[in-house]
Amino acid sequence: MEATHNLASAASSTDSKLHFLDYWRIIRLRKAIILTVLFLVVATVTVVTSFLTPMYMSTAGMRVEKDNPDISIFGGMGMPQPQFDAYYFNTEFEVLKSHAILDVVITRLKLNTLYATRLKVPEVTVQQAYEIVSRNVEVKQRKNTSIIEISAYDQDKIVARNVADMVAEVYEDYRSSSRNLRQVRGLTTLSNQLANLELQLTAAQKVVDDFRAQGIGTADLSSETSQMISLWSQTMARLDAAKTQLRTEVAAQEQIVATVQRIKATEPDRLRYFLSSSASLTTPELTALIGNLNQARQRQESQLTQLGPEHPDVRTTKRMLNVINEQIDNEVIGITSSLESKLAGNRKQVEALEKDLADVQSRLAADTAKSAPYIRAKQQLEATQRTRSAMQMEYNQQLINGEMSRESSVLIIDHALPGMKPVKPNKPLFIAAGGVAGLLLGFLLAFFIEYLDTSVKTIDDVEQALGAPVLGVIPQNVGALIKEGPDSPHAEAYRVLRTNILFSRTDPDQRTMTVVSGGAGEGKSTTIFNLATIFAQQGSRVLIVDSDLRRPSLHKILNVANTIGLTNYLLRQMKLEEVVQTTPQAGLDFLPSGKLPSSSVGILNSQQMKEFIEEVRARYDFVFFDSPPIMGVSDASILASEVDMAILVVQYRKYPQQMTLRAKQMVEKIGGPGCLLGVVLNNINISQDSYYYYYSGYYYDYYSKNEDSKPESEKSGKKRKKTESGSTGSDDTEVKSKY
């Protein structure tokens, strides 16, 4: 189980790694697009920033605190002041950028006139100037301090300095004038309130004096009345508490009595068990009787089982049960009667307490009514005196605070200085941000183009879309192997292709083959020529026929004339021995296409062509036929139907998959399901696409290391041998007539 889990984890890790490699492959293949977009974005940002107006910055710093006096008098003694209030600073930030501050700055510095000159307009209003200044002024708190920094930006360093300093000065004046205005307004309000309190105090004192003149407000009467009121209040509180407690007990008893009556009316036999199960209702007698009843019933059941219903002992037990039941019923009646009697008594006690409480309340009301007017008048007088004293103390404190010297709550500590160099635009930052944005945009564009590209990219694309095996992977920039020699690094790819073809044959007698493609320029001519060369190098007798009669190209690879060839033979103008030519590669013969008369366009679909194929099949081990693209010319379809085998060449990242799929379907439809052996992926850039390194790259590395490890003498001898044999790969390849 653990091994299975490890294998699953390894498979998941591999899938994730391959997924990342797929992304890396796209980036490598589309790096030109990515780098182009990156360059364009960076160049655009560089050009745009070069045209932006440079801005200078000046910063003024000021300490800002709440308006508090230097010395706290009376009520403020010993009261600590808060050290930091985030809401207060946020509010002041908004005040600093408000119209109340910036409009004054604009007016004093005549910024509206300055902006009108810069913008070359007749007039700039204060409102319009405010929009400009508010964007160019920043306010922030210096970290862990009560210092506010005011930063102003402008294309003129002197203007930036003046704006920052002026904002600080206007704010300082604004705070000072606001403080003075609040103080004057507060003193005026306090003075008016004191005058009103003096009038109220005089009126309250007159009322108290009138009561005393009537003899109600003497000190003895007041003291006696206070004692009586206190005594009645205590008595009333005690009676009320007793009444409340008794009412709670009555409510509980009423609930119990109601339950007992309900059980007695509906299930009288269950009443005895209900009473015995409640610890607060049962009695020792009832508990004992219930126990005796249970024992007697058990004894009766035992006797009935052993003796029968008419036995004397059974009858005795039955009489005993009747007696016990009667005693229980009497006890239950006694308990219920006791509950009802107790409830009735408690109700009477509640009524008596309510009566006593009402009597006490009436006496308290009478005593209170006698001295209430005087007490209220005296309390009103004392409250007015206390209010007047507190108001007078506050008024005196504000007067003293106004006269005492106080440190300003706003103090400019750093005046603004002209900026040494522009701070906006930050060209390095803008260019770096543009580089990041360009890189991201390049990646997005590369992946989008890759998404839109429906051409064949990987072996998986071929196998999933076409449902055909991949027989070989041919790298980019492959030339004719007959010129590069048998030790060419590219030859190994064709050796792999040859091996796969031989193993893919369903019949060893299948010896004729054509190579087709969906569109032009996919490399089928080079592929079939190099494949024929490899077969010949392995000792087979091979004939390669240039049967692309409309656009022949194989004669260009061998650098020979195309005046005579296949068409001459099919038109019975010449014999086979006269048109077949030998090549420098031993075992490889070549038959050019020849000139195609306009009257013989369909010559490949003739009996002569079929006879030709049978004849060359008898003379050679393998015969390879070049063909035109299958999508546009019928010759390729004819060849696919006449030869034994066909392979489909697909150019890497060139044509849509649907086109390749259609070519494959045409081959299978004409030549049968077994005719198409597989697909060859051509023109792969292995140096850029690491996906294909595992299919072809190993041989190149191995070959290079092998060559490096050989002695120089062996290498030079090998070169001399190649030169002597004439297989040097020059364009002067000698091709002679075979016969």
VENVEN-V565695 format. One record per backbone hydrogen bond with DSSP energy under -1.0 kcal/mol. NH is the residue of the N-H (numbers start at 1). CO is the residue of the C=O. E is the energy in kcal/mol with one decimal. If there is no record, write none. Layout:
[[NH & CO & E] [NH & CO & E]]
This chain:
[[5 & 1 & -2.1] [6 & 2 & -2.3] [7 & 3 & -2.6] [8 & 4 & -2.4] [9 & 5 & -2.4] [10 & 6 & -2.6] [11 & 7 & -2.6] [12 & 8 & -2.4] [13 & 9 & -2.4] [14 & 10 & -2.4] [15 & 11 & -2.5] [16 & 12 & -2.2] [17 & 13 & -2.2] [18 & 14 & -2.9] [19 & 15 & -2.2] [20 & 16 & -1.9] [21 & 17 & -2.3] [22 & 18 & -2.1] [23 & 19 & -1.5] [24 & 20 & -2.4] [25 & 21 & -2.5] [26 & 22 & -1.9] [27 & 23 & -2.2] [28 & 24 & -2.3] [29 & 25 & -2.4] [30 & 26 & -2.4] [34 & 30 & -2.1] [35 & 31 & -2.9] [36 & 32 & -2.1] [37 & 33 & -2.7] [38 & 34 & -2.6] [39 & 35 & -2.6] [40 & 36 & -2.7] [41 & 37 & -2.8] [42 & 38 & -2.5] [43 & 39 & -2.8] [44 & 40 & -2.5] [45 & 41 & -2.8] [46 & 42 & -2.5] [47 & 43 & -2.5] [48 & 44 & -2.9] [49 & 45 & -2.7] [50 & 46 & -1.6] [55 & 424 & -3.3] [56 & 154 & -3.5] [58 & 152 & -2.0] [60 & 150 & -2.5] [61 & 414 & -2.3] [62 & 148 & -2.0] [63 & 411 & -3.0] [64 & 146 & -2.5] [65 & 409 & -2.3] [68 & 66 & -1.1] [76 & 73 & -1.8] [77 & 74 & -1.8] [79 & 76 & -1.6] [89 & 85 & -1.8] [90 & 86 & -2.3] [91 & 87 & -2.1] [92 & 88 & -2.1] [93 & 89 & -2.1] [94 & 90 & -1.5] [95 & 91 & -1.9] [96 & 92 & -2.5] [98 & 95 & -1.6] [102 & 98 & -2.5] [103 & 99 & -1.9] [105 & 101 & -1.9] [106 & 102 & -2.7] [107 & 103 & -2.0] [108 & 104 & -2.8] [109 & 105 & -2.4] [111 & 106 & -1.7] [114 & 110 & -1.6] [115 & 111 & -2.9] [116 & 112 & -1.7] [117 & 113 & -1.9] [118 & 114 & -2.1] [119 & 115 & -2.8] [121 & 116 & -2.0] [129 & 125 & -2.7] [130 & 126 & -2.4] [131 & 127 & -1.6] [132 & 128 & -1.4] [133 & 129 & -2.8] [134 & 130 & -3.0] [135 & 131 & -1.0] [136 & 132 & -1.2] [138 & 151 & -3.0] [140 & 149 & -1.9] [142 & 147 & -3.0] [145 & 142 & -1.6] [148 & 62 & -3.0] [149 & 140 & -3.1] [150 & 60 & -3.1] [151 & 138 & -3.0] [152 & 58 & -2.6] [153 & 136 & -2.5] [154 & 56 & -2.0] [160 & 156 & -2.3] [161 & 157 & -1.9] [162 & 158 & -2.6] [163 & 159 & -2.6] [164 & 160 & -2.0] [165 & 161 & -2.4] [166 & 162 & -2.7] [167 & 163 & -2.5] [168 & 164 & -1.6] [169 & 165 & -2.4] [170 & 166 & -3.0] [171 & 167 & -2.2] [172 & 168 & -2.1] [173 & 169 & -2.5] [174 & 170 & -2.6] [175 & 171 & -2.5] [176 & 172 & -2.2] [177 & 173 & -2.8] [178 & 174 & -2.2] [179 & 175 & -2.2] [180 & 176 & -2.3] [181 & 177 & -2.5] [182 & 178 & -2.3] [183 & 179 & -2.1] [184 & 180 & -2.5] [185 & 181 & -2.4] [186 & 182 & -2.3] [187 & 183 & -2.5] [188 & 184 & -2.3] [189 & 185 & -2.0] [190 & 186 & -2.5] [191 & 187 & -2.4] [192 & 188 & -2.1] [193 & 189 & -2.2] [194 & 190 & -2.2] [195 & 191 & -1.8] [196 & 192 & -1.9] [197 & 193 & -2.3] [198 & 194 & -2.0] [199 & 195 & -1.6] [200 & 196 & -2.2] [201 & 197 & -2.6] [202 & 198 & -2.0] [203 & 199 & -2.0] [204 & 200 & -2.4] [205 & 201 & -2.2] [206 & 202 & -1.7] [207 & 203 & -1.7] [208 & 204 & -1.8] [209 & 205 & -2.2] [210 & 206 & -2.0] [211 & 207 & -1.8] [212 & 208 & -2.0] [213 & 209 & -1.8] [214 & 210 & -1.1] [215 & 212 & -1.3] [216 & 211 & -1.9] [222 & 218 & -1.8] [223 & 219 & -2.1] [224 & 220 & -2.8] [225 & 221 & -2.8] [226 & 222 & -2.0] [227 & 223 & -2.1] [228 & 224 & -2.6] [229 & 225 & -2.7] [230 & 226 & -2.1] [231 & 227 & -2.4] [232 & 228 & -3.1] [233 & 229 & -2.1] [234 & 230 & -2.1] [235 & 231 & -2.4] [236 & 232 & -2.6] [237 & 233 & -2.1] [238 & 234 & -2.2] [239 & 235 & -2.6] [240 & 236 & -2.4] [241 & 237 & -2.0] [242 & 238 & -2.2] [243 & 239 & -2.6] [244 & 240 & -2.2] [245 & 241 & -2.3] [246 & 242 & -2.4] [247 & 243 & -2.6] [248 & 244 & -1.8] [249 & 245 & -1.9] [250 & 246 & -2.6] [251 & 247 & -2.4] [252 & 248 & -2.0] [253 & 249 & -2.6] [254 & 250 & -2.9] [255 & 251 & -1.8] [256 & 252 & -2.0] [257 & 253 & -3.0] [258 & 254 & -2.3] [259 & 255 & -2.0] [260 & 256 & -2.5] [261 & 257 & -2.7] [262 & 258 & -2.2] [263 & 259 & -2.5] [264 & 260 & -2.5] [265 & 261 & -1.9] [266 & 262 & -2.0] [267 & 263 & -2.3] [270 & 267 & -1.2] [274 & 270 & -2.1] [275 & 271 & -2.5] [276 & 272 & -2.1] [277 & 273 & -1.6] [282 & 278 & -2.4] [287 & 283 & -2.3] [288 & 284 & -2.4] [289 & 285 & -2.7] [290 & 286 & -2.5] [291 & 287 & -1.8] [292 & 288 & -2.5] [293 & 289 & -2.7] [294 & 290 & -2.1] [295 & 291 & -2.1] [296 & 292 & -2.6] [297 & 293 & -2.3] [298 & 294 & -2.1] [299 & 295 & -2.4] [300 & 296 & -2.4] [301 & 297 & -2.4] [302 & 298 & -2.0] [303 & 299 & -2.3] [304 & 300 & -2.8] [305 & 301 & -1.4] [306 & 302 & -1.5] [307 & 303 & -4.0] [308 & 303 & -1.2] [311 & 308 & -1.1] [315 & 311 & -2.2] [316 & 312 & -2.5] [317 & 313 & -2.3] [318 & 314 & -2.1] [319 & 315 & -2.4] [320 & 316 & -2.2] [321 & 317 & -2.1] [322 & 318 & -2.0] [323 & 319 & -2.1] [324 & 320 & -2.6] [325 & 321 & -2.7] [326 & 322 & -2.2] [327 & 323 & -2.4] [328 & 324 & -2.6] [329 & 325 & -2.5] [330 & 326 & -2.2] [331 & 327 & -2.4] [332 & 328 & -2.8] [333 & 329 & -2.5] [334 & 330 & -2.2] [335 & 331 & -2.4] [336 & 332 & -2.7] [337 & 333 & -2.3] [338 & 334 & -2.3] [339 & 335 & -2.4] [340 & 336 & -2.4] [341 & 337 & -2.5] [342 & 338 & -2.7] [343 & 339 & -2.3] [344 & 340 & -2.3] [345 & 341 & -2.4] [346 & 342 & -2.4] [347 & 343 & -2.1] [348 & 344 & -1.9] [349 & 345 & -2.0] [350 & 346 & -2.3] [351 & 347 & -2.1] [352 & 348 & -2.2] [353 & 349 & -2.6] [354 & 350 & -2.4] [355 & 351 & -2.0] [356 & 352 & -2.6] [357 & 353 & -2.8] [358 & 354 & -2.2] [359 & 355 & -2.0] [360 & 356 & -2.3] [361 & 357 & -2.5] [362 & 358 & -2.2] [363 & 359 & -2.0] [364 & 360 & -2.8] [365 & 361 & -2.6] [366 & 362 & -2.1] [367 & 363 & -2.5] [368 & 364 & -2.7] [369 & 365 & -2.8] [370 & 366 & -1.3] [371 & 367 & -1.1] [372 & 368 & -1.8] [375 & 371 & -2.3] [376 & 372 & -3.0] [377 & 373 & -2.3] [378 & 374 & -2.5] [379 & 375 & -2.7] [380 & 376 & -2.5] [381 & 377 & -2.1] [382 & 378 & -2.3] [383 & 379 & -2.6] [384 & 380 & -2.3] [385 & 381 & -2.1] [386 & 382 & -2.2] [387 & 383 & -2.4] [388 & 384 & -2.6] [389 & 385 & -2.2] [390 & 386 & -2.4] [391 & 387 & -2.7] [392 & 388 & -2.3] [393 & 389 & -2.2] [394 & 390 & -2.3] [395 & 391 & -2.4] [396 & 392 & -2.5] [397 & 393 & -2.2] [398 & 394 & -2.4] [399 & 395 & -2.1] [400 & 396 & -2.4] [401 & 397 & -2.9] [402 & 398 & -2.2] [403 & 399 & -1.6] [404 & 400 & -2.5] [411 & 63 & -2.2] [413 & 61 & -1.8] [414 & 61 & -2.6] [423 & 55 & -2.9] [424 & 55 & -1.6] [427 & 425 & -1.5] [430 & 426 & -3.0] [431 & 427 & -3.1] [432 & 428 & -2.4] [433 & 429 & -2.9] [434 & 430 & -2.9] [435 & 431 & -2.5] [436 & 432 & -2.4] [437 & 433 & -2.9] [438 & 434 & -3.1] [439 & 435 & -2.4] [440 & 436 & -2.5] [441 & 437 & -2.9] [442 & 438 & -2.7] [443 & 439 & -2.5] [444 & 440 & -2.7] [445 & 441 & -2.8] [446 & 442 & -2.7] [447 & 443 & -2.7] [448 & 444 & -2.3] [449 & 445 & -2.8] [450 & 446 & -2.3] [451 & 447 & -2.0] [452 & 448 & -2.1] [453 & 449 & -1.6] [462 & 458 & -1.4] [463 & 459 & -2.6] [464 & 460 & -2.6] [465 & 461 & -2.6] [466 & 462 & -2.3] [471 & 679 & -2.8] [472 & 679 & -1.0] [474 & 681 & -3.3] [476 & 684 & -2.1] [483 & 480 & -1.5] [484 & 480 & -1.7] [485 & 481 & -2.2] [488 & 485 & -1.4] [491 & 488 & -1.3] [495 & 491 & -2.0] [496 & 492 & -2.4] [497 & 493 & -1.8] [498 & 494 & -2.7] [499 & 495 & -2.5] [500 & 496 & -2.3] [501 & 497 & -2.2] [502 & 498 & -2.4] [503 & 499 & -2.1] [504 & 500 & -1.4] [510 & 507 & -2.1] [513 & 623 & -2.5] [514 & 645 & -1.5] [515 & 625 & -1.2] [516 & 647 & -2.3] [527 & 523 & -1.9] [528 & 524 & -2.6] [529 & 525 & -2.2] [530 & 526 & -2.6] [531 & 527 & -2.2] [532 & 528 & -2.3] [533 & 529 & -2.1] [534 & 530 & -2.3] [535 & 531 & -2.2] [536 & 532 & -2.2] [537 & 533 & -2.5] [538 & 534 & -1.4] [539 & 536 & -1.8] [540 & 535 & -2.0] [542 & 587 & -3.3] [543 & 622 & -2.0] [544 & 589 & -2.4] [545 & 624 & -3.7] [546 & 591 & -2.7] [547 & 545 & -1.5] [549 & 547 & -1.5] [557 & 553 & -1.0] [558 & 554 & -1.5] [560 & 555 & -2.4] [566 & 592 & -2.6] [567 & 593 & -2.3] [569 & 565 & -1.5] [570 & 566 & -2.8] [571 & 567 & -2.1] [572 & 569 & -1.6] [573 & 568 & -3.0] [574 & 568 & -1.2] [580 & 576 & -1.9] [581 & 590 & -3.2] [582 & 736 & -3.8] [583 & 588 & -1.1] [588 & 585 & -1.9] [589 & 542 & -2.8] [590 & 581 & -3.8] [591 & 544 & -2.5] [600 & 597 & -1.9] [603 & 600 & -1.2] [605 & 602 & -1.0] [610 & 606 & -1.5] [611 & 607 & -2.4] [612 & 608 & -2.4] [613 & 609 & -2.3] [614 & 610 & -2.0] [615 & 611 & -2.2] [616 & 612 & -2.6] [617 & 613 & -1.9] [618 & 614 & -1.3] [619 & 615 & -1.1] [620 & 616 & -2.2] [621 & 541 & -1.7] [622 & 541 & -1.9] [623 & 511 & -2.5] [624 & 543 & -2.9] [625 & 513 & -2.7] [626 & 545 & -2.9] [630 & 517 & -2.5] [633 & 629 & -1.4] [638 & 634 & -2.1] [639 & 635 & -2.6] [640 & 636 & -2.4] [641 & 637 & -1.4] [642 & 638 & -1.1] [643 & 639 & -2.1] [645 & 512 & -2.0] [646 & 675 & -2.1] [647 & 514 & -1.8] [648 & 678 & -2.3] [649 & 516 & -3.0] [650 & 680 & -3.0] [652 & 682 & -2.2] [653 & 456 & -2.4] [654 & 651 & -1.1] [657 & 454 & -1.8] [660 & 656 & -1.5] [661 & 657 & -2.9] [662 & 658 & -2.1] [663 & 659 & -2.0] [664 & 660 & -2.2] [665 & 661 & -2.2] [666 & 662 & -2.0] [667 & 663 & -2.0] [668 & 664 & -2.2] [669 & 665 & -2.2] [670 & 666 & -2.1] [671 & 667 & -2.9] [672 & 668 & -1.3] [675 & 672 & -1.4] [677 & 646 & -2.6] [679 & 469 & -2.5] [680 & 648 & -2.8] [681 & 472 & -2.3] [682 & 650 & -2.7] [684 & 474 & -2.4] [686 & 684 & -1.4] [689 & 685 & -2.5] [692 & 689 & -1.4] [695 & 692 & -1.2] [696 & 692 & -1.7] [697 & 693 & -1.5] [700 & 696 & -1.0] [701 & 697 & -2.1] [702 & 698 & -2.6] [703 & 699 & -3.3] [704 & 700 & -2.6] [705 & 701 & -2.4] [706 & 702 & -2.2] [707 & 703 & -2.5] [708 & 704 & -2.4] [709 & 705 & -1.6] [715 & 711 & -1.9] [716 & 712 & -2.7] [717 & 713 & -2.3] [718 & 714 & -2.0] [719 & 715 & -2.1] [720 & 716 & -2.2] [721 & 717 & -2.2] [722 & 718 & -2.0] [723 & 719 & -2.1] [724 & 720 & -2.5] [725 & 721 & -2.0] [727 & 722 & -1.3] [738 & 580 & -1.6]]
